[in-house]
Structure formats: C-alpha cells, structure tokens
Amino acid sequence: MYTLTGRGDYIIVGNKEGMELILTGNLTKGGFIANPDAIQSWHKNTEITPISQLEKEQIMTAIMQQTIHSPFKILFDETFFHEKS
C-alpha cells in the first residue's frame, strides 16, 4: 500500500521505506490520469533509487487496485504505452 497525496497536476506516491516518487498527469472529475513515464526513481532526501520496468508495472497495478473502489481513482494514460510499442 502506498500513501497518495495530491498536489494539483501531480501526485506524490510514498512507500513504506519513506521514499517518494512524483506522478505527473491530469486531474479529471473523479480522478487523476497519470503519465506512466513519470515512474523512474524513488527519492528520499539526497538518495535516488532507480525503478525497474517490473517494479514500475507493480507500482501502477498497486495504485490502480488501491483506488479502484474510491470515488477518486488513479489511472494511467495508455497512450503512453502505445507510443512506445
């Protein structure tokens, strides 16, 4: 489970180790459409830990599952996936 804190056009995602990443995207009525390319590394103070493709997919899945029953959902913009295919 992640802590999710909204700040207008981005969401701060925190993990249990106290590290954070910033999801950029667009606020919509009832949710947030996140840019999956924003998931690159965890940050804690001056420490930066890169995120692998597998971990990125796990983070995205966990965030979507965590918000699926919430009135405020976080989804990932699939157009970013199709552009890279």
TAUR-V741002 format. One record per residue. N is the residue number from 0. RES is the residue in one small letter. NEAR is the number of other ideal C-beta (glycine too) atoms within 12 Angstrom. D_CENTER is the distance of its C-alpha to the mean C-alpha in Angstrom with 2 decimals. Layout:
n=(N N)
res=(RES RES)
near=(NEAR NEAR)
d_center=(D_CENTER D_CENTER)
This chain:
n=(0 1 2 3 4 5 6 7 8 9 10 11 12 13 14 15 16 17 18 19 20 21 22 23 24 25 26 27 28 29 30 31 32 33 34 35 36 37 38 39 40 41 42 43 44 45 46 47 48 49 50 51 52 53 54 55 56 57 58 59 60 61 62 63 64 65 66 67 68 69 70 71 72 73 74 75 76 77 78 79 80 81 82 83 84)
res=(m y t l t g r g d y i i v g n k e g m e l i l t g n l t k g g f i a n p d a i q s w h k n t e i t p i s q l e k e q i m t a i m q q t i h s p f k i l f d e t f f h e k s)
near=(13 29 18 29 18 22 16 14 18 23 36 26 36 22 24 13 15 14 25 29 36 26 40 25 30 22 21 15 10 13 24 33 26 37 28 31 22 29 36 21 20 27 22 16 11 7 13 14 19 15 26 14 16 11 20 28 17 17 35 32 20 22 36 26 17 21 27 15 9 17 10 20 24 39 30 32 23 16 17 22 16 10 11 10 7)
d_center=(12.12 9.54 10.49 8.62 10.60 10.91 12.85 14.04 12.22 9.08 7.10 7.65 6.17 9.52 11.12 14.80 16.12 15.22 12.88 9.92 7.37 6.79 4.60 7.87 9.29 12.04 13.07 15.33 17.86 16.32 12.64 9.90 9.53 6.48 7.73 6.89 9.34 7.44 6.34 9.92 10.94 11.00 13.33 16.07 19.06 20.30 18.87 16.33 15.32 14.27 11.84 13.86 13.27 13.93 11.49 8.68 10.02 10.38 6.87 6.08 9.46 9.29 6.71 8.91 11.92 11.36 11.43 13.91 16.91 15.72 17.19 13.84 11.55 7.98 8.63 7.99 10.97 13.32 15.55 13.61 14.50 18.05 18.66 18.38 20.57)
